[in-house]
């Protein structure tokens, strides 16, 4: 199965999630995330600002602020498909960009060195138990993960887990997956 087809099928599947179920599952996933050592120890967190049907990260960002963590969000550079993370201290520092995504406004925020990010929460549409993910098609996170050395976690609804994810040699897995049903601990050689 090709990536384009999997993306479309997953978008269709996630689009059918009821708003109340979406909120409850996002809450359960966030609660599991907050219990992890990676979250507890992280001083600087890299995270995207979600939009339906992704797991809600707005509540996660707020919790990070409440705990005194430095929250950073990416600004995508389409010319070279790279990302620069900026510190976010208010939702008012966001701007709407292509596809209705929220990104930091560089005029209102300051860039953060990639090496300072302790925990990277990596978005995606579909995931397998080895930690591989199918993103939204730009390859931004795979490029970033190639040089990133901190902890990497993805948040997913159980419906986003699939058995056979099309993986290419440039695709990089995350270390852990958090769903409402539990935690998947991934390792380079094997995954439980």
C-alpha positions as CSV (number, residue, x, y, z in Angstrom):
1,X,0.0,0.0,0.0
2,X,1.4,3.4,-0.9
3,X,1.7,6.4,1.5
4,X,-0.7,8.6,-0.4
5,X,-3.5,6.0,-0.1
6,X,-2.8,5.3,3.7
7,X,-2.9,9.1,4.3
8,X,-6.3,9.5,2.7
9,X,-7.7,6.4,4.4
10,X,-6.5,7.7,7.8
11,X,-7.8,11.2,7.2
12,X,-11.2,9.7,6.4
13,X,-11.1,7.4,9.5
14,X,-10.1,10.2,11.8
15,X,-12.6,12.6,10.3
16,X,-15.4,10.4,11.7
17,X,-14.3,10.7,15.3
18,X,-17.1,12.4,17.4
19,X,-16.0,15.7,19.1
20,X,-16.7,14.3,22.6
21,X,-14.8,11.1,21.9
22,X,-11.9,13.2,20.4
23,X,-11.7,15.3,23.6
24,X,-11.9,12.3,25.9
25,X,-9.2,10.3,24.0
26,X,-7.0,13.4,23.8
27,X,-7.3,13.9,27.5
28,X,-6.4,10.3,28.2
29,X,-3.3,10.5,25.9
30,X,-2.2,13.7,27.6
31,X,-2.5,12.2,31.0
32,X,-0.3,9.3,30.0
33,X,2.2,11.7,28.5
34,X,2.4,13.7,31.7
35,X,3.2,10.5,33.7
36,X,6.3,9.7,31.6
37,X,9.8,10.5,32.9
38,X,10.6,12.2,29.6
39,X,7.9,14.7,30.2
40,X,8.8,15.2,33.9
41,X,12.5,15.7,33.2
42,X,12.1,17.9,30.1
43,X,12.9,21.6,30.4
44,X,12.4,22.4,26.7
45,X,9.6,20.7,24.7
46,X,9.2,20.9,20.9
47,X,5.6,20.4,19.9
48,X,3.3,21.4,17.0
49,X,0.0,23.2,17.5
50,X,-2.6,20.6,16.6
51,X,-5.7,20.9,14.5
52,X,-8.4,18.3,14.1
53,X,-8.1,15.4,13.7
54,X,-4.7,15.3,15.4
55,X,-4.4,14.5,19.1
56,X,-5.1,17.9,20.9
57,X,-1.8,19.5,21.8
58,X,-3.4,22.8,23.0
59,X,-4.0,21.3,26.5
60,X,-0.5,19.9,26.5
61,X,1.0,23.3,25.7
62,X,-1.0,24.9,28.5
63,X,0.1,22.2,31.0
64,X,3.8,22.8,30.0
65,X,3.4,26.5,30.7
66,X,1.8,25.7,34.1
67,X,4.7,23.5,34.9
68,X,7.3,26.2,33.9
69,X,8.5,24.3,30.9
70,X,9.8,26.2,27.8
71,X,7.4,25.3,25.0
72,X,8.8,25.6,21.4
73,X,6.8,25.2,18.2
74,X,8.2,24.8,14.7
75,X,8.1,27.2,11.8
76,X,8.4,25.4,8.5
77,X,10.6,26.6,5.7
78,X,9.2,25.2,2.5
79,X,12.2,26.3,0.4
80,X,14.4,23.6,2.0
81,X,11.8,21.7,4.0
82,X,13.5,22.5,7.3
83,X,12.1,23.6,10.6
84,X,13.1,26.3,13.1
85,X,11.6,26.0,16.6
86,X,10.5,29.3,18.4
87,X,9.7,29.7,22.0
88,X,5.9,30.2,22.5
89,X,4.7,31.9,25.7
90,X,1.2,32.9,24.4
91,X,-1.2,31.6,21.8
92,X,-1.3,35.2,20.6
93,X,2.2,34.7,19.2
94,X,0.9,32.3,16.6
95,X,0.0,33.1,13.0
96,X,-2.1,31.1,10.5
97,X,-0.1,29.8,7.5
98,X,-0.8,27.4,4.6
99,X,-3.4,24.7,5.1
100,X,-4.7,26.6,8.2
101,X,-1.8,25.5,10.3
102,X,-0.7,27.6,13.3
103,X,3.0,28.4,13.5
104,X,5.0,30.9,15.5
105,X,5.2,34.5,14.2
106,X,8.9,35.2,14.0
107,X,8.2,38.9,14.6
108,X,6.8,38.0,18.1
109,X,8.9,35.0,19.1
110,X,12.6,34.0,19.5
111,X,14.2,31.0,17.9
112,X,15.5,28.2,20.1
113,X,18.6,26.1,19.4
114,X,17.6,22.6,18.3
115,X,20.1,21.1,20.8
116,X,18.2,22.6,23.7
117,X,15.0,20.6,23.0
118,X,14.8,17.8,25.6
119,X,11.6,16.3,24.3
120,X,10.2,16.4,20.8
121,X,6.6,15.4,20.3
122,X,6.4,14.3,16.7
123,X,3.1,14.5,14.8
124,X,1.8,12.0,12.3
125,X,-1.3,10.4,10.7
126,X,-0.5,6.7,11.0
127,X,2.0,4.8,13.1
128,X,3.3,1.2,13.6
129,X,4.6,-0.5,16.7
130,X,8.2,0.0,15.6
131,X,7.8,3.8,16.0
132,X,7.6,4.6,12.3
133,X,5.1,7.2,11.4
134,X,3.4,8.5,8.3
135,X,3.4,12.3,8.4
136,X,1.6,14.7,6.3
137,X,3.9,14.5,3.4
138,X,6.5,17.2,3.7
139,X,9.3,15.2,5.3
140,X,10.1,18.0,7.7
141,X,10.3,15.8,10.8
142,X,12.4,13.1,9.2
143,X,14.9,15.7,8.3
144,X,14.8,17.2,11.8
145,X,15.0,13.8,13.5
146,X,18.2,12.9,11.5
147,X,20.2,15.3,13.6
148,X,18.1,15.3,16.8
149,X,19.5,13.6,19.9
150,X,16.8,14.1,22.6
151,X,13.8,12.1,23.4
152,X,11.1,11.6,20.7
153,X,7.5,10.7,21.4
154,X,4.4,10.6,19.2
155,X,0.8,10.9,20.4
156,X,-1.8,8.8,18.6
157,X,-5.3,7.5,18.8
158,X,-5.5,3.7,18.7
159,X,-7.2,4.0,15.4
160,X,-4.0,5.5,14.0
161,X,-2.0,2.4,14.7
162,X,-1.6,0.1,11.6
163,X,0.1,-3.2,11.0
164,X,2.0,-2.5,7.8
165,X,3.1,1.0,7.4
166,X,5.0,1.8,4.1
167,X,8.5,2.7,5.3
168,X,11.3,4.1,3.2
169,X,15.0,4.3,4.0
170,X,14.9,8.0,5.0
171,X,12.0,7.4,7.5
172,X,13.1,7.6,11.1
173,X,11.1,6.1,14.1
174,X,10.3,7.8,17.3
175,X,11.3,6.2,20.7
176,X,7.8,5.9,22.2
177,X,4.2,6.1,21.1
178,X,1.5,7.2,23.5
179,X,-2.1,6.2,22.9
180,X,-5.2,6.2,25.1
181,X,-4.8,2.4,25.4
182,X,-1.2,2.5,26.6
183,X,2.5,3.1,25.8
184,X,4.5,1.5,23.0
185,X,8.2,1.4,23.8
186,X,10.3,1.3,20.6
187,X,13.9,0.4,20.2
188,X,16.1,0.6,17.1
189,X,16.4,-3.2,16.7
190,X,13.0,-4.3,18.1
191,X,9.8,-2.9,19.5
192,X,7.5,-4.4,22.1
